[in-house]
Amino acid sequence: MSTEEVLWQAFRMAYHQDHANAAMHCAPVRYSPITFRLAEQINDFTPVDQDVYSEVYSVLLDRGEYPEDAGR
């Protein structure tokens, strides 16, 4: 696997876990710090837009919208 593939798979796991946690608590999704960092790294490899890597794009749009939970 390439570094890009590893980042993508790690991102997918974190992204879906954040969505599952929000669903369990009937709350809006708040991405974890690791999800933000992985999205940023993927964007550094291949700048993302709304049509390509839409999950990464949605995480990047949430940056700065709420304080990151450092305890996660």
Stockholm file with secondary structure:
# STOCKHOLM 1.0

chainA/1-72         MSTEEVLWQAFRMAYHQDHANAAMHCAPVRYSPITFRLAEQINDFTPVDQDVYSEVYSVLLDRGEYPEDAGR
#=GR chainA/1-72 SS CCHHHHHHHHHHHHHHHHHHHHHHTTCCCCCCHHHHHHHHHHHHHSCCCSSSSHHHHHHHHHTTSSCCCTTC
#=GC SS_cons        CCHHHHHHHHHHHHHHHHHHHHHHTTCCCCCCHHHHHHHHHHHHHSCCCSSSSHHHHHHHHHTTSSCCCTTC
//
